Amino acid sequence: MTSQLKSETARINGAKSKGPKSPETRAKSAANSLRHGLTAVSTVILDCETPDEFKKLLAEFVAMHEPATPAEHDSVEQMAIARWRVRRACMSETALLDVEMHRCQPEFDKQYAGADPGIHLAVAIKNLADDSRALALLSRYESRLQRTYDRAYHTLRELQAARKAQEPKHSEPPAAPQDQPPTHQQRRTPCPTSTCGQNGKTRKEPTAARKLRELRVHIGKFSPRIRRIAARSI
């Protein structure tokens, strides 16, 4: 009975609730289903950075490499994060040099009045190299991120190659038979018996035999007429 009363009370109180109102309570309520947050954008993006720019970079990597499995998606995400942090290191190095050049500007104007801006930059780099390990730290940081990117890219290629090797190969339908050109034997027309040999080669007929054959044909045409004239004379 007590449990039913508690359930009914909770239901009534829940119906009266309008949800979180302040930004702090809304952010807390939005994180109710968050378990560890290791893959959240907030672990990659700093407050001075724009989350939409990182999402755009990640979308470009996904469109370029076309991951098809969760493991491939993880590799692509690691590549995007490494590339994002490399850009951050480059930006930090630029800002670090700007700050050092601005800091030593009064002293530089006294010692090197009217000097080239390249000299000013060289002095700033020398001061950072002598008095701070910031440049060396950024260099090691960038090298480590580049190795992370290369390793994730290599892993992605291995995963995609293994996936494609396991996919069933669809056999292509046999090609339709094409009309073959006639061979030499098919193109050759049969020769008359009197002018072709056994091997099909044309042989030259003697002139006397040809004239005799033509004479016999000519006489054969007029033989009925000769016989009629002979019968009348008799």
C-alpha positions in Angstrom: 0.0 0.0 0.0 2.9 2.3 0.9 4.6 1.7 -2.5 1.4 2.5 -4.4 1.0 5.7 -2.5 4.6 6.7 -3.3 4.1 5.9 -7.0 0.9 8.0 -7.1 2.6 10.9 -5.3 5.6 10.8 -7.7 3.3 10.8 -10.7 1.4 13.8 -9.4 4.6 15.7 -8.7 6.0 14.8 -12.1 3.0 16.1 -13.8 3.5 19.5 -12.1 7.1 19.8 -13.2 7.9 22.0 -16.2 11.4 20.7 -16.7 14.7 22.6 -16.1 14.5 26.3 -16.6 18.0 27.7 -16.0 20.9 27.0 -18.4 22.8 25.2 -15.7 20.0 22.8 -14.9 19.4 22.2 -18.6 23.0 21.3 -19.2 22.9 19.0 -16.2 19.7 17.4 -17.5 21.2 16.9 -21.0 24.1 15.0 -19.5 21.9 12.4 -17.7 22.5 9.7 -20.4 26.3 10.5 -20.6 28.3 7.6 -19.2 32.0 8.6 -19.7 32.1 11.4 -22.2 35.4 10.3 -23.8 34.1 10.8 -27.3 32.2 14.0 -26.6 33.2 17.1 -28.6 33.9 19.0 -25.3 37.0 16.7 -24.8 38.5 18.0 -28.1 37.3 21.6 -28.5 38.6 24.3 -26.2 36.5 27.2 -25.1 38.3 29.5 -27.6 37.5 27.2 -30.5 34.4 26.7 -32.6 32.7 23.3 -32.4 31.1 23.8 -35.8 34.5 24.0 -37.4 35.6 20.7 -35.9 32.3 19.1 -37.0 32.9 20.3 -40.5 36.4 18.9 -40.5 35.1 15.6 -39.2 32.4 15.5 -41.9 35.1 16.1 -44.6 37.2 13.2 -43.3 34.1 10.9 -43.2 33.2 11.9 -46.8 36.7 11.4 -48.0 37.5 8.0 -46.4 33.9 6.5 -46.3 34.1 4.4 -43.2 31.6 1.5 -43.1 32.1 -0.1 -39.7 32.4 1.3 -36.1 36.2 0.5 -36.1 36.6 2.4 -39.3 34.7 5.3 -37.9 36.9 5.4 -34.8 40.0 5.5 -37.0 38.6 8.4 -39.0 37.7 10.3 -35.8 41.2 9.8 -34.5 42.6 11.2 -37.7 40.3 14.2 -37.5 41.2 14.9 -33.9 45.0 14.6 -34.6 44.7 17.0 -37.5 42.7 19.4 -35.4 45.3 19.4 -32.7 48.1 19.9 -35.2 46.4 23.0 -36.4 46.1 24.1 -32.8 49.8 23.6 -32.3 50.6 25.7 -35.4 48.4 28.4 -34.1 50.0 28.3 -30.7 53.4 28.6 -32.2 52.4 31.6 -34.2 50.8 33.3 -31.1 53.8 32.5 -29.0 56.1 34.2 -31.4 53.8 37.2 -31.7 53.7 37.6 -27.9 57.5 37.4 -27.6 58.1 39.9 -30.4 55.6 42.3 -28.7 57.3 41.8 -25.3 60.8 42.5 -26.5 59.7 45.4 -28.8 61.1 48.3 -26.6 64.4 46.6 -26.1 64.7 45.7 -29.7 64.0 49.3 -30.9 66.8 50.5 -28.6 69.5 48.0 -29.8 68.4 47.5 -33.4 66.8 50.8 -34.5 65.4 50.6 -38.1 66.4 46.9 -38.4 64.5 44.4 -40.7 61.5 42.7 -39.1 63.2 39.3 -39.8 65.8 40.3 -37.3 63.1 41.0 -34.8 61.6 37.5 -35.4 65.0 35.9 -35.0 65.6 37.6 -31.7 62.2 36.4 -30.5 63.0 32.8 -31.4 66.4 33.0 -29.7 64.8 34.3 -26.5 62.2 31.5 -26.5 64.9 28.9 -27.2 67.2 30.2 -24.5 64.8 31.1 -21.8 61.8 28.7 -22.4 61.1 25.2 -23.7 57.9 26.2 -25.3 59.0 25.9 -28.9 60.7 22.5 -28.3 57.5 21.3 -26.5 55.3 22.4 -29.4 57.6 20.7 -31.9 57.4 17.4 -29.9 53.7 17.8 -29.6 53.2 18.2 -33.3 55.5 15.3 -34.1 53.5 13.0 -31.7 50.2 14.1 -33.3 51.5 13.4 -36.8 52.5 9.9 -35.7 49.0 9.4 -34.3 47.5 10.5 -37.5 49.7 8.2 -39.6 49.0 5.3 -37.3 45.2 5.8 -37.5 45.4 6.2 -41.3 47.3 2.9 -41.6 44.8 1.1 -39.3 41.9 2.5 -41.4 43.4 1.1 -44.6 44.0 -2.3 -43.1 40.4 -2.4 -41.8 39.0 -1.4 -45.2 41.2 -3.9 -47.0 40.1 -6.8 -44.7 36.4 -5.8 -45.1 36.6 -5.7 -48.9 38.4 -9.1 -48.9 35.5 -10.7 -47.0 32.8 -9.2 -49.2 31.3 -11.8 -51.7 32.5 -11.2 -55.2 29.8 -11.0 -57.8 30.6 -12.9 -60.9 30.2 -10.9 -64.1 27.8 -12.4 -66.8 29.6 -13.9 -69.8 30.1 -11.5 -72.6 27.8 -11.9 -75.6 29.4 -13.7 -78.6 30.5 -11.3 -81.3 30.4 -12.0 -85.0 33.8 -13.2 -86.1 35.2 -12.0 -89.4 35.2 -14.8 -92.1 38.4 -16.7 -92.4 40.5 -17.0 -95.5 38.9 -20.4 -96.4 35.4 -18.9 -95.9 36.1 -15.8 -98.0 37.5 -17.9 -100.9 34.9 -18.7 -103.5 35.0 -22.1 -105.3 36.8 -22.0 -108.5 35.7 -23.7 -111.7 37.0 -27.2 -112.2 38.7 -26.4 -115.4 40.7 -23.5 -113.9 41.5 -24.5 -110.3 43.8 -27.2 -108.9 43.3 -29.5 -106.0 44.7 -27.0 -103.5 42.3 -24.2 -104.7 45.0 -22.2 -106.5 44.1 -20.8 -109.9 46.1 -22.3 -112.7 46.6 -20.8 -116.1 44.8 -22.5 -119.0 46.9 -23.0 -122.2 45.9 -20.8 -125.2 45.4 -23.6 -127.7 43.1 -25.5 -125.4 41.1 -22.4 -124.6 40.6 -21.6 -128.3 39.5 -25.2 -129.0 37.0 -25.0 -126.2 35.6 -21.7 -127.5 35.3 -23.2 -131.0 33.4 -26.2 -129.8 31.0 -24.0 -128.0 30.5 -21.8 -131.1 29.9 -24.9 -133.4 27.5 -26.3 -130.9 25.3 -23.2 -131.1 25.0 -23.6 -135.0 24.8 -27.4 -135.3 20.9 -27.6 -135.4 20.8 -25.0 -138.2 23.5 -26.9 -140.2 21.5 -30.1 -139.8 18.3 -28.5 -141.2 20.1 -27.1 -144.2 21.6 -30.6 -145.0 18.1 -32.2 -144.7 16.6 -29.8 -147.3 19.3 -30.4 -149.8 18.8 -34.1 -149.7 
